[in-house]
Amino acid sequence: MIIDPSPGTLIRTVSKELRTTLAPAVVDPGLKSLVLMMSAVLETAAVRADHETTWMVEEIHEIEQVARDLATSCAPESPLHASLDAYEVGIPSAVGAAAERAAYAQAGTLLSAAIDAAQNDSDHFARLERLVQERVEREAAVVGGVALVGRS
């Protein structure tokens, strides 16, 4: 397996060439905007390539932990217990990026059920709120803000 350069490094190299070599040579404003948008998309892909799997695994474990802690104070027939059961059944046994994305989607459903269950439990609700805030911050880090490419 090739580990160096990393996929993120390769993507950033292509993005930089688009921005610094190709974009300045393009005279058509529409095409220049397109080249710069391609570069921005590649930068986002580079961040995801470098961190996404790790972030998903960390978040999945945090969601599981909070949901299991919260479930101890819920009735066995509660929607949270049903969601935990569905989560455990739905977790893919395979490994790899597709399996991680499927597990992350399942954990998102579990997160929603935990938030519903924690409405009257300020400690668990605060933990869940922190998880959602971290998710938003990571997504902002991936996107890297808003850039109006091709605008002078």
N, C-alpha and C positions, 0 to 999 in steps of 0.2 A: 504494500500500500504506500502511496506517495503521501508523505506528511508535510513536506516543506518544498515549495511554499504552500501555505494553507489556502483553502478556497477563498477565504476573505481577502488574503493578500493578492491573489490572482484577480479577483473581481475589482479591487481597488486600483490595481495597475491599469486595467482596461478603462475604468472610469476616469482615471487621471489623464490617460491618453486622449479620451474623447473630449475632455474639458480643455486640455492645454495644447493639443496638437490639431485635432480635427475641428473643434468649434471655432477657433480663431480663423481658420481657413475657409469656413463656410460663409458666403456672402448673403445668401437668401435668409431673411430673418425667421421665416417659418421653419426652415431646415435647421438653423442654428438653435432655435428653441427646442426642436425635437432632439437634437444631439445633447443638449444640456439636460433635458428631461430624462433621457436614457442614462446619463451619468448619475443623476440623482437617484434613479431607481436602482442602479448598480450599487451605489453607496449604501442604500437601505439593505440590499441583499447581502452585502459584505458584513454588516453588523449582525444580521440574522445568522449568517453562516458561522460567524465567530461565537455567538452566544445563545442562540435560540434554544437548542436542546437542553443546555444546562439550566437556563431560566425555566423552561417548562418542567423539568424534573424537580427542581427546587420548589416551584409553586405547587405542583401536584402533591408533594409530600407535606407541605404546609397546610394545604386545604384538607387533606386526609386527617392530619393531626387535629386540627380545630374541629372538624366535623365529628370525629370520634369522641373527642372530649365533650363536645356539646351533646352528643347522643346519650351520654351517661345520665344526663338530667332530663331526658325526654322519655315519654312512654314508649314501650316497645312497638306499639301500633302507629307511632307518629310518622308523618310524611318524611322526616329526616331519616328514620330507620329504613323506610322503604327505599329512599334514595341511596343510602349506603349499601343496601343489598343489591340494588340495580347497578351501582357503581362497581362493586366487587365482581359481579357477573360479567359486566361489560368491559372490564379491563382486558386489553389484548394480551395474549400470551407470547406473541411474537416480539422480536426486537427490531430496532431500526427507526428511522425517521417517521415513517407512516404510522407505526405503532405508538410512538411518542405523541404524535399529533392526535391520534384517536384517544389515548389516555388523557391528554390535556383537555379535549372536548368533554370527556366524561367527568373530569374533575370540575370543569366549569359548571356543569349541571349540578354536581354535588355542592359547589360553592353557593349556587342560587338557593338550593334547599336549606343549606345551613344558615344563610342570611335570613330566610323566612322564619326558621326555627328560633333564631337568636333575637327576635324583635323585643323580647322582654328580659333579655339577659345582657346587661350592659358590658360585662367583661368579654364575653364571647363576641358580641357585636363589634366591640372595639378591635378585637383581633381580626375579624373578618373585614372590617372597614380598612384596616392597615393593609391586608392582602390585596384588596381591590385598588387601593392607592398605589401600591408597589407595581401592580399590573399596568396601571395607567402610566406611571413613570417609566417603566421599561418600554412600553409601546412608544412613548414620546422619544426615548433614547434611540429606538430603532428608526423612527421616521426622521429624527434629527431636526424637527422644526419645519417651518414652511419656507420654501424658496420660490420666488417668482422668477423662474428661469426665462431668459430671452427678453427680459424687460430692461430698458435702459433708464 
